[in-house]
Amino acid sequence: MAVSLAMTVNGKPVSAEVDARTLLVDFLRNHLALTGTHVGCDTAQCGACTVHLDGRAVKSCNVLALQAQNASVVTIEGLIADDGTMHPMQAAFRDCHGLQCGFCTPGMVMSAIDLVNRHPQADEATIRAELEGNLCRCTGYHNIVKAVRQGAAVMGK
Amino acid sequence: MGANDKTGLAGVIGQSVLRKEDARFLTGTGQFTSDVVMPRQTHAYFLRSPHAHATIRSIDLAKAKGSPGIVGIFTAADLTGVNGLPCGWLITGTDGKPMNEPPHPVLAQGKTRYVGDPVAVVIAETIEQAKDAAEQIVVDYDVLPAVVSSVDALKPDAPQLHEQAPGNRCYTWALGDKAAVDAAFAKAAHVTKLDIVNNRLVPNAIEPRAAIASYNRAEDAYTLYVTSQNPHVERLLMTAFVLGLPEHKVRVIAPDVGGGFGSKIYLYPEETALVWASKRLNRPIKWTADRSEAFLADAHGRDHVTHAELALDQNGKFLALSVRTTANMGAYLSTFASCIPTILYATLLAGQYTTPAIWCEVTAAFTNTAPVDAYRGAGRPEATYVVERIVRDAAVELGISQEELRRRNFIREFPYQTPVALSYDIGNYDQTLDGAMEAADVAGFPARKADAKKRGKLRGIGYASYIEACGIAPSNIAGALGARAGLFEAGEVRVHPTGSITVFTGSHSHGQGHETTFAQVVAGRLGVPVENVDVVHGDTGRVPFGMGTYGSRSLSVGGTAIVKAVDKIIAKGKKIAAHLLEAAETDIEFHDGKFVVAGTDRSKTFGEVALAAYVPHNYPLDKLEPGLNENAFYDPTNFTFPAGTHICEVEVDPDTGVVEVASFTACDDFGNIINPMIVEGQVHGGVAQGLGQALLEHCVYDRETGQLLSGSMMDYALPRADDMPPFNVQTKVTPCTHNPLGAKGCGEAGAIGAPAAFMNAVLDALAPLGVKHLDMPASPHRVWSAIRAAHANA
């Protein structure tokens, strides 16, 4: 069944006719060609597909596109300023070597921003607990934690 | 490296240069295989066997072929002229016969041998249509008894997988001098015995495997995008051995690849079927594995069952080591399966020690499980786990400290010929043990243990002094040992007219940061800014040749190929500069990015020489070709031998069996380091995978049905941020003696040292309760059960 869909993605209005069963992640990747959002599992465990839905981090593999009707979605592509400047969290991941293969990275960054929004003064234990829903197989998380702390510090300024 | 730098790599070398590749990954503009979209692309879904072992009586496709959107459905019956997938290493058994090598069909032929064995490929306009049609396929299976453990498979009454492998035996192979080992045991003052299981793992790179194959009818040529660690090897195996295609008509591109850890080395059935079908259908075909599919059908790792005995004299000197291992190959031989529990395992059993006699016998068995192949470390973690567990037990039994027993047996003279074929060129094992003990504050352990006790926790400390052999080499020796491929690496350095540089490497980066490290190598040697050097990898259409990335070989082998090409550039540049400066070639020196007439201030910059090579108006055209572009192939003369000591502390809750990693310290010797930030990151990731194996991860098949019980991220516990401690990573340097970079390799060390360090710590923590043995993973249930059993036996 095709349904009409309208939402704001990275600040721009988008609309489309999609199959009602379309997942938000597939809408972003296949309809809007926003391939920065990744799919790493099929059980909502890895978090590679994390985006912001009305300011809150969600796993977009676990949300129907329809559930984002009239909502505002931000993906990793939407974090960059018009002049190309990275979001402080993106810059912190680069500065702290918080990524290796880069596949989990977009979801990790989106989760990190969300956790800092909710816990601006997060300590290491809080950061580790909050990142429980995002799997990284490359970094062992050490430098991701470091990056989140640095990103939080810059975001707080 | 300072004034004594003989590598010619001053300046940017040894600096933590931020990664060039990060900008695209952080902004969502990387290009992974599943991001590739082709015009008119179709989607493939693989129908897989739901049974571990079954005869296929019939396959009825009629209904499925009428399903909406179907473009094609193929089974083994359609693949006429398509050969099986090859194994890249021939092991010769103790009986002098080649290993049993049953066919590994692209799609199951007459029989399925593991849950997930591909039976048919369904290709449709959309992936949903392909999946819907697959449900309409009727496969009539005659289910057969299954066997999943290697030990069970070798029993006389076990279900038989392959006609070509009687008794499910792939080979029984041995290394070492059994007579010498027997003689040493006969005179030993003490013998320590160990029965140990190295648990089966699923690699789980976060990017699932994917491929998109297309065929150009006008050119009769194919392009395959695939999640591969070694696209040239993929192409060679697929074209020459399986599909019978000319290599120059197949371009394999491994774009951004989201982690590999070994699992993306191999030639798999899926991409092979896609390439074949892309011509048949004359449409591009895309396939991306679901995670559930990855659990079923990616090559798994480890899965050893081992009995080991260590003979010692009255002073704690190791006299001999005897090891018998049963290794699980899975249902079919994956690309390098056969060499992992043999060549990459038994050869490492000397560890860091002077054990004069070693004998190892390995029996490899086929089972109704997914193929098993290299996973981060590949044989070397298994060897280290045996050696460091038995050394730990021996120290406990003899009442010698863990540090002291290791020191009494360290190799201190190099080169050192082990009794298991390898010759270590250099190392300093006291140095890395000292470094680890200092960084881990071993002296403060008793106080930390006492503090834990007050909190009701048992604190333990564990050591692992590991060795690994990286950059498998040289090709002629590997060939004599059964390798069916060369093990060199290729590189090309292309200097552009204005002096900027593109490097083409046969190594492949899937997280390792080659685009940065290799750029530093070239920039350092040529004295140009890192920004002026870009690195291209992962494309058979652009890179001359390549053996790819595995076995921590990229810098020591791939990097050296690049260095050789750079040196050819410098040599040619000197000739050009000599002409421009009207000096003798022998008087030209190259340093700091300049060609200088020795003892004068007359010079030409690297850029000026590059421009002269491409605008050869004033150029020795009678003696020299224009252009500045060089290729090199490098075949190492020996393995490299990274080594180090890892120290882990754990705290166990005796009431629940929950183990927490309290601290982890690694002190490693990787030889010279180009980018410390990247090297530390590699250690972090390796340690996390090693701790994952020891603390959490466990691939389990049901013993009766052969169903995969740990088939999703809900059932298979991957390490998460709150399972891991911060890591304390130190390095010491003894430069490798036989490559110009002095580099050894760092990618696998963490996964090699961590399991033994962790398990030794757990056993140390539980020792007061009488627990003497535990297998990985140290899950709460296992630990709690071990505590209960020890209590009951007390």
Chai-1 contact restraints between the chains, C-beta under 6 A:
chainA,res_idxA,chainB,res_idxB,connection_type,confidence,min_distance_angstrom,max_distance_angstrom,comment,restraint_id
A,T35,B,D35,contact,1.0,0.0,6.0,A-B,restraint_1
A,G36,B,G28,contact,1.0,0.0,6.0,A-B,restraint_2
A,G40,B,I206,contact,1.0,0.0,6.0,A-B,restraint_3
A,C41,B,R291,contact,1.0,0.0,6.0,A-B,restraint_4
A,C41,B,M713,contact,1.0,0.0,6.0,A-B,restraint_5
A,D42,B,D290,contact,1.0,0.0,6.0,A-B,restraint_6
A,D42,B,R291,contact,1.0,0.0,6.0,A-B,restraint_7
A,D42,B,S292,contact,1.0,0.0,6.0,A-B,restraint_8
A,T43,B,S712,contact,1.0,0.0,6.0,A-B,restraint_9
A,T43,B,M713,contact,1.0,0.0,6.0,A-B,restraint_10
A,T43,B,M714,contact,1.0,0.0,6.0,A-B,restraint_11
A,Q45,B,M713,contact,1.0,0.0,6.0,A-B,restraint_12
A,C46,B,I206,contact,1.0,0.0,6.0,A-B,restraint_13
A,I76,B,G28,contact,1.0,0.0,6.0,A-B,restraint_14
A,E77,B,G28,contact,1.0,0.0,6.0,A-B,restraint_15
A,I80,B,T27,contact,1.0,0.0,6.0,A-B,restraint_16
A,Q90,B,L26,contact,1.0,0.0,6.0,A-B,restraint_17
A,F93,B,L26,contact,1.0,0.0,6.0,A-B,restraint_18
A,R94,B,L18,contact,1.0,0.0,6.0,A-B,restraint_19
A,R94,B,D22,contact,1.0,0.0,6.0,A-B,restraint_20
A,R94,B,L26,contact,1.0,0.0,6.0,A-B,restraint_21
A,H97,B,M677,contact,1.0,0.0,6.0,A-B,restraint_22
A,H97,B,G681,contact,1.0,0.0,6.0,A-B,restraint_23
A,L99,B,F25,contact,1.0,0.0,6.0,A-B,restraint_24
A,Q100,B,G511,contact,1.0,0.0,6.0,A-B,restraint_25
A,C101,B,G258,contact,1.0,0.0,6.0,A-B,restraint_26
A,C101,B,G259,contact,1.0,0.0,6.0,A-B,restraint_27
A,C101,B,H510,contact,1.0,0.0,6.0,A-B,restraint_28
A,C101,B,G511,contact,1.0,0.0,6.0,A-B,restraint_29
A,G102,B,F25,contact,1.0,0.0,6.0,A-B,restraint_30
A,G102,B,G30,contact,1.0,0.0,6.0,A-B,restraint_31
A,F103,B,I206,contact,1.0,0.0,6.0,A-B,restraint_32
A,F103,B,E207,contact,1.0,0.0,6.0,A-B,restraint_33
A,F103,B,G258,contact,1.0,0.0,6.0,A-B,restraint_34
A,C104,B,I206,contact,1.0,0.0,6.0,A-B,restraint_35
A,T105,B,F25,contact,1.0,0.0,6.0,A-B,restraint_36
A,P106,B,G28,contact,1.0,0.0,6.0,A-B,restraint_37
A,R128,B,A721,contact,1.0,0.0,6.0,A-B,restraint_38
A,R128,B,D722,contact,1.0,0.0,6.0,A-B,restraint_39
A,A129,B,D722,contact,1.0,0.0,6.0,A-B,restraint_40
A,L131,B,A721,contact,1.0,0.0,6.0,A-B,restraint_41
A,E132,B,R720,contact,1.0,0.0,6.0,A-B,restraint_42
A,E132,B,D722,contact,1.0,0.0,6.0,A-B,restraint_43
A,L135,B,L718,contact,1.0,0.0,6.0,A-B,restraint_44
A,R137,B,N204,contact,1.0,0.0,6.0,A-B,restraint_45
A,R137,B,A205,contact,1.0,0.0,6.0,A-B,restraint_46
A,R137,B,I206,contact,1.0,0.0,6.0,A-B,restraint_47
A,R137,B,G259,contact,1.0,0.0,6.0,A-B,restraint_48
A,C138,B,G259,contact,1.0,0.0,6.0,A-B,restraint_49
A,C138,B,G511,contact,1.0,0.0,6.0,A-B,restraint_50
A,C138,B,G685,contact,1.0,0.0,6.0,A-B,restraint_51
A,T139,B,H684,contact,1.0,0.0,6.0,A-B,restraint_52
A,T139,B,G685,contact,1.0,0.0,6.0,A-B,restraint_53
A,G140,B,H684,contact,1.0,0.0,6.0,A-B,restraint_54
A,G140,B,G685,contact,1.0,0.0,6.0,A-B,restraint_55
A,G140,B,V687,contact,1.0,0.0,6.0,A-B,restraint_56
A,G140,B,A688,contact,1.0,0.0,6.0,A-B,restraint_57
A,G140,B,M724,contact,1.0,0.0,6.0,A-B,restraint_58
A,Y141,B,A721,contact,1.0,0.0,6.0,A-B,restraint_59
A,Y141,B,M724,contact,1.0,0.0,6.0,A-B,restraint_60
A,H142,B,H684,contact,1.0,0.0,6.0,A-B,restraint_61
A,H142,B,P726,contact,1.0,0.0,6.0,A-B,restraint_62
A,H142,B,F727,contact,1.0,0.0,6.0,A-B,restraint_63
